[in-house]
Amino acid sequence: MSTDTWLVAGLGNPGPGYAGNRHNVGQMVLDLLATRVGGRFTSAKAQAVTLEGRLGIGGPRVVLAKPLTYMNLTGGPVGALARFHGIDPDHVIAVHDEIDIPFNTLKLKLGGGEGGHNGLRDISRALGTKDYYRVRVGVGRPPGRQDPADFVLKDFSTAEKKDLPFLLDDAADAVEQLITAGLLETQQRFHPAK
């Protein structure tokens, strides 16, 4: 299996109706990474649009992927792309929304539970392990008694949209640093001080 290629999957739901939803923040980050790599998502493989390139000049090879399935079925495309490109789970990064983290906050981890996130659960099933990286983009908790499923399928608030470009930029930076410098150094930079 390859040790120098990384698969970065931005989780979300397909179609323009979902594009601005909190649940699609992973795909928003991938759009930003695509501009940094210098390409566009064009190739459709394994129920995902993909972009293959390098981080920086001569940098690590990456396969950026935005699954075309709904969130709960993300594992199929991620698993198929990992197999197609010969990428082990320890070189897979899932970028996703996280309601248990305040808005405008990032956390990164390797493995662990899925926290009720059905997209992650499906990826774990497809890869046969939970030992892949996660860039968890905080979207905050739903207000009051709002159902979390309804909350993540809503667009960001007007106030949040002002800070969203900075959050997306930080998340893209975190993906790049995770690949080039490793988990610990990236956590030290992006995890909030306690």
N, C-alpha and C positions, 0 to 999 in steps of 0.2 A: 504494500500500500504506500501511497505518497506521503512524504513527511514535510514537503515544502509548499503544498497547495492547501489553501483554506477555503471552506465553504461558509459563506455568511448569508444566512436566511433572514429576511425581514418579514415578520409575521403580520398578517392582516387578512382582510376580506377583499375579494375581487370586485371591480366595478366602481364607477365614479360616485355612486351613492354612498359608498363607505369611505371614500378617499380621505376625508377630513376627520374621521372618527378617532377617538382615543385608541381604539383597538388596532388602528392602522399605523400607529406611531413607528412601528418597526419598519414598515415599508417606506415611510417618510425618510427615515435615516438612510435606508438603502438608496433612495433617490439622490440624496446628498453624496453618498459614497460614490455613486456612479459618475457624478460630475467630477469628483476628485480623481477617479481612475481615468477619466477622459473618454467616456463612452456612453452608450445608451442601451437600455434593455431592449433587445431585439430578438435574440434567439429563444425560441420556445422549446424547451426540453422537459420531459417528465412533469407536465402540468405546472410549469413555472416559466416565467421570463427570466433570462439569465444574461449576465455580462461577465466575460472573462477578461482579466487584465492584471496589472501589477500595481502595488502601492508604491508610488514614487518611481524614480528611474532605477531600474534594476532591483526593485524591492520584491517582497514576497508575492507569489502568484495567488490571486483570489478568484473565486467564482462567486459572484453576487447573485442572489436568487430571490425573486418575489413569487411565491406560490400563487397559482391561479385558482386554487381551491379555497373553500371557506376555512376559516381558522381551525375548526375542529378536525379538519382533514389534512392539516399541514404536513403530517408525518410522511405521507406517501411521496410527495415531491422531494422532500428533504432527503429521505432515505434513498430514493432512486438516484438523485444527483450525487450523493456521497458514493454510492456503488459505481455509478458511471465514471466518475472522475478518480476513483480509487482513494477516497479521502476517509481516513479513520475518524471515529467520533471525537477524538481529542483534538481534531482540527476543524470541528463544526462549531459555529457560533450562531445562536438564535437571538435575534434582537426583537424584543417584545415589550408590550405594555405591562405595567405592574401596578395594581390598585393598592397594594400594601406598602407602597413607597410614596411619599409626598410628591406632588407635582414639582417638576423642575429639579429632580434628584435622580442620580444614577447609582446602580449597584451592579457589581459583576460577581459571577461565581462560576465554579465548575461543579457540575452534578448537583445532587440534592433533590428535594421534592419539587413538585410542579405547582404547589400552592393553589390547586384548583383551576389552573390554567389549562384548558382543554387542548390548545395548540401544542403546548409543551408535552402534555401527556401523550399525544399522538406521535410526536417526534421521538420520545423515549421508546414507545412501542416499536416504531419503524426502525430505529437504530439498534434496538435490543439492549439499550443501556441508558442510564440517566447521566452518564459521564461525558457530557459535552458542555461547552461554555454558553453562558447566558448573559447578555447585556440587558439588564432590566431597567426600563425607562419609566420612571414614576409618573403616573397620571392621577394619583390621589384617590381618596375614598369617595364613594357617592354621598351626596348630602342627605341628611335625614334618613328616611327608610327606603330610599330609592334602590331598586333592584340593581346589583352590580352589573348584571348582563345588559340592562337598559342603559346604564351609565356609560359603559365602554363603547356602546354603539351610538353615542352622541358626539357631536363635534366639540372641540375645545371651546371654552368660554371666550368672550371677547378679551377679558383680562389675560387669560392664559395664552391667547394667540400672540400677544405682544412679546412674551418671553419664549414662545415655542421655537423660533429660529435659533436661539442660543442653546436651548436644550438639545435640539437636533444636531447642532454643531458639536456640542460636547459629546453626544452619543457616538457620532461618527469618529471623533478623536479617540474615544475610548476603544472602539473597534480596532482602529489602526494601531494604537499603542498595545492593546492586548496581543495582537499578532506579532508586533515587532519587539516588544519588551517583556511580555509575559503578564500573568495574572496579578502577582503581588505588587509589582510596580504600578500597574494600572489601578488597582484598588486603592493604593496609597494616594494616588492623585485625585481620583474621582469620588471616593466614598466620603460622605460628610463627616466632619470631626464630631466626636461624641462628647 
